[in-house]
């Protein structure tokens, strides 16, 4: 996409959308490489996403063992103009388990606290909860039918956003009579 103004508007839309959601869908990989789908409350940080996960939860164990994952933040069904084209942002991410004594851990917990309230501090005090930084490796922003955009780069809005133009195509149905001729 060559239009930097449009790229900036789409980037602002993505950030606004992320700020209005509270949970994400998380696809992590188990020890055999099979995907496991779950959800988690999240907060955004400096070009990343923070999630606080328990070791009891399968996705918490999975991210400790394999940092490759994907997330989806999606418009609520009750808010969508159509259930078939809900607004959504998808990212492939690299997870990093943050050390309790790191500055980034403090920043991540504060971001989660600002978004979700005091429960975050109570969960962070439990020894089985771990904070993960999810760094985007690229993604996709979908606004509606035929309005999808590739997000390239390691930030929430990417270094570039390109419109996907290989849209939906009508299925051509050939009748039996036409096949016979």
C-alpha positions in Angstrom: 0.0 0.0 0.0 1.7 3.2 -1.1 -0.8 5.6 0.5 0.9 6.5 3.9 -2.2 8.4 5.0 -4.4 5.4 4.5 -1.7 3.2 6.3 -1.7 5.6 9.2 -5.5 5.5 9.4 -5.6 1.7 9.3 -2.9 1.6 12.0 -4.9 4.0 14.2 -8.0 1.8 13.6 -6.1 -1.3 14.6 -4.9 0.3 17.9 -8.4 1.7 18.6 -9.9 -1.8 18.0 -7.3 -3.5 20.3 -8.0 -1.0 23.0 -11.7 -1.7 23.0 -11.3 -5.5 23.4 -10.4 -7.3 26.6 -9.7 -10.9 25.6 -8.0 -12.7 22.8 -8.1 -16.1 21.3 -4.8 -17.9 21.6 -3.6 -20.8 19.6 -0.5 -22.5 21.1 1.3 -25.7 20.3 1.5 -28.7 22.6 4.6 -30.9 23.0 3.5 -33.0 20.0 3.1 -29.9 17.8 -0.7 -30.0 17.8 -2.6 -26.6 18.1 -4.5 -25.9 21.2 -7.1 -23.1 21.2 -8.0 -21.0 24.2 -8.6 -17.5 25.3 -7.0 -15.0 27.7 -7.4 -11.5 28.9 -4.7 -9.2 27.4 -3.3 -5.8 27.4 -1.1 -4.1 24.8 2.3 -2.7 25.5 5.1 -1.2 23.5 4.3 -3.0 20.2 3.4 -6.2 22.0 0.6 -8.0 23.8 0.9 -9.1 27.4 -1.0 -12.1 28.8 -0.8 -13.5 32.4 -1.3 -17.3 32.3 -1.3 -20.0 34.9 0.9 -23.2 34.7 -2.4 -25.1 35.4 -3.7 -23.8 32.0 -2.6 -25.8 29.0 -1.8 -22.7 27.0 0.5 -21.5 29.8 2.5 -24.8 29.7 2.5 -24.7 25.9 4.0 -21.2 25.6 6.8 -22.2 28.1 7.7 -25.1 25.9 7.1 -23.6 22.5 7.1 -19.8 21.9 5.4 -20.0 18.5 1.7 -19.1 18.7 -1.1 -17.1 17.1 -3.7 -14.7 18.5 -7.0 -13.4 17.3 -8.8 -10.4 18.7 -12.4 -10.4 17.3 -15.4 -8.1 17.4 -18.2 -9.3 19.7 -21.0 -11.1 17.9 -23.6 -8.8 19.4 -21.8 -5.8 17.9 -21.1 -7.2 14.4 -23.1 -6.0 11.3 -22.9 -9.5 10.0 -21.7 -12.7 11.8 -19.8 -13.7 8.6 -17.5 -10.7 8.6 -16.7 -9.7 12.1 -13.9 -7.2 12.5 -10.7 -9.0 13.6 -7.0 -8.8 13.9 -4.8 -11.9 13.7 -1.1 -12.1 14.6 1.5 -14.8 14.5 3.5 -14.2 17.6 6.7 -15.1 19.4 6.1 -15.6 23.1 8.7 -14.6 25.7 8.3 -15.7 29.4 9.2 -12.6 31.4 11.3 -12.9 34.6 9.6 -11.6 37.8 12.4 -9.2 38.6 12.6 -7.6 35.1 11.4 -4.1 34.3 9.3 -5.4 31.5 7.4 -7.7 33.9 6.5 -4.6 35.9 5.4 -2.7 32.8 3.3 -5.7 31.6 1.6 -6.2 34.9 0.8 -2.4 35.1 -0.6 -2.5 31.5 -2.8 -5.5 32.5 -3.8 -3.7 35.7 -4.9 -0.6 33.9 -7.1 -2.6 31.5 -8.5 -5.3 33.9 -8.2 -3.9 37.5 -7.0 -5.2 40.8 -7.5 -8.9 40.1 -4.3 -8.7 38.0 -2.2 -7.9 41.1 -3.8 -10.7 43.0 -3.1 -13.2 40.2 0.4 -12.0 39.8 1.1 -12.8 43.5 0.3 -16.5 42.8 3.3 -18.6 42.1 1.8 -20.5 39.2 1.0 -17.4 37.1 3.5 -16.2 34.5 3.6 -13.1 32.3 4.3 -13.5 28.6 5.2 -10.9 26.1 3.7 -11.8 22.7 5.6 -10.0 19.9 3.8 -9.9 16.5 5.6 -11.5 13.5 3.0 -10.2 11.1 -0.7 -10.5 10.8 -4.0 -9.6 9.2 -6.7 -7.0 9.8 -10.1 -7.8 8.4 -12.8 -5.0 8.4 -15.5 -6.6 6.2 -16.0 -8.7 3.1 -13.2 -7.8 0.6 -11.6 -5.4 3.1 -8.7 -7.4 4.4 -5.1 -6.1 5.0 -1.8 -7.9 5.5 0.2 -6.5 8.4 3.9 -6.9 7.8 6.5 -6.4 10.5 7.1 -7.0 14.2 4.7 -4.3 15.6 1.0 -4.2 16.3 0.4 -2.1 13.2 3.3 -3.4 11.2 5.9 -1.5 9.2 3.5 -1.7 6.3 -0.2 -2.6 5.8 -1.2 -3.9 2.3 -4.6 -4.5 1.0 -5.3 -8.0 0.0 -6.9 -8.0 -3.4 -7.4 -11.7 -4.1 -11.0 -11.5 -2.9 -13.9 -13.8 -3.1 -14.7 -15.3 -6.5 -18.1 -16.5 -7.7 -18.3 -20.3 -8.2 -19.0 -21.3 -11.7 -21.6 -24.0 -11.9 -21.8 -25.9 -15.1 -25.0 -27.7 -15.8 -25.1 -31.4 -16.7 -26.4 -30.5 -20.2 -23.5 -28.2 -20.8 -21.0 -30.9 -19.6 -22.5 -33.3 -22.1 -22.1 -31.0 -25.1 
